[in-house]
Amino acid sequence: MPPPPGIVPPANDIVTLSLISHTNAGKTTLARTLLRQDVGEVADAAHVTLFNTSYSLLEQEARLLRLWDTPGFGDSARLLKRLQRERNPLLWFLSQAWDRITDKPLWCSQQALKNVRDEADVVLYLVNAAEPPQAAGYITPEMEILTWVGKPVLVLLNQTGSALDVQAERLEIETWRQHMATWPIVKGVLCLDAFARCWVQEDQLMDRLALLLTDTKKEAFKHLRRGWQRRNLETFHQSSRIVSELLTAAVVDGIDVRSETLWERIGIGRGELNKEYQDAREQLAARLADRVTLATNQLIHLHGLEGQAARRLGNLTQEQFHLPSQVPEAIWSTLGSVAGGAMGGLIADLKMGGMTFGGGALVGGIAAGLGAYALIKSYNLVRGGDHRLHWSFEHFREQVRLALLTYLAVAHYGRGRGEWQESPDPAHWNSLCSRIIDEHDDGITRLWKSGVEAGTQPDVISKSAHSLIQDCLKCLLLRLYPTAKLSMS
């Protein structure tokens, strides 16, 4: 339980982190991401933050994890030269009262250093990873200044771009670790981008902090760390529940369409039935789009973000799933001449990048004849055990991929980026999701069959779906962050 309002916990029950960096490196943006709320002022300019500001990261069992957002270091090289001329540089520096209007860089540096000296248990030093460390000339003077204070420093790599794959992240960290090894106060380097961080990386930060605190703070932090992990794991479990309910609805959903007559089976008078198939797919697609939008918005809210996903049926059916395979022109012409009629129209639509995931399913349908099976397959639909039209297994498998990618996108979206908006997924996410889906193919097949072929009760399907999806998501996160096993336990 948090302490009563107005009651400050004892000093040993407060763990304080000071967020430090060169000016305009993204401290306030990262603070927003960690706090799950908009704080301070963010602008693409130097010295936007002028005063040290304290925020509560977490209150747990009358203990407080506090984060200070500080003004950025300014002209570090000039400041270091001044300090080196003094007999007691730190005392001299902190005794000065520079005018923050006439000498803003020195004023901001003064405020930041005062905060580290007076408040910090650990310094979180943020760097711009978009530039190589050798090009960041401000690092050396700022590390020299922080060395005088003597507090332990964790270097956080910000502005890394989109989420990195495992090898790229390791290389990035090792490059910066070697560069920062000159200064003994630096105790570690972590990727924690304000725009693309994941909650698993936050847990890794907590693990590192636990090793750097003094004995008087370790007991308090043990409870705070446990509370932080519990909160993140609860969000993860709720997220897997949202995703599993989305996929449960997909295998249960179906549309009543009459069976074909004998004449329709041989291709005569199919116009009305073809329209029923078309209408069925449009209804299923519209309902799928609504469910995906709702689930995405639930994930956005659950992760402390703002904004909403846009409902775009066209993108859902054409862009977010696989487009038809590229088939040579001669093959399309041959299929069109063989099929004729309504099937030829579907082939033409496919050729333009239309309604199914790939030509393979359509070719299989034509090989089986020109009856209802061919038409249903070309719409990625099948007749289930209840004789209604449902999404085919191939289509459902792609829905699983979309759901996994959606979770990764939301879980990596830092609040500092602003309101939620769709953005391209990192390439390695797609390939990783494919591997995870292949590894869980038996479970995905059973889930689809239980809803489409067996007509199992939705609550039973939901329970199986939750177990399956939770395992898929755990495997995804552990592949992306191999050292996060303890956090996932």
Buried (B, 14 or more C-beta within 10 A) or exposed (E): EBBEEEEEBEEBBBBBBBBBBBBBBBBBBBBBBBBEEBBBEBEEEEBBBBEBBEBEBBBBBBBBBBBBBBBBBBBBEEBBEBBEEEEEBBEEBBEEEBEBEEBBBBBBBBBBBBBBBEBBBBBBBBBBBEEEBEEBEBBBBBBBBBBBBEBBBBBBBBBBEBBBBBEBBEEBBEBBBEBBEEBEBBBBBBBBBBBBBBBBBBBBBBBBBBEBBEEEBBEBBEBBBEBBBEBBBEBBEBBBBBBBBBBBBBBBBBBEBEEBEEEBBEBEEBEEBBEBBBEBBBEBBBBBBBBBBBBBBBBBBBBBBEBBBEBBBEEBBBEBBEEBEEBEEEEBEEBBEEBEEBBBEBBEBBBEEBBBBBBBBBBEBBEEEBBBBBBBBBBBBBBBBBEBBBBBBBBBBBBBBBBBBBBBBBBBBBBBBBEBEEEEBBEBBEEBBEEBBEEBEEBBEBBBBBBBBBBBEBEEBBEBBBBBBBBBBBBBBBBBBEEBEEBBE
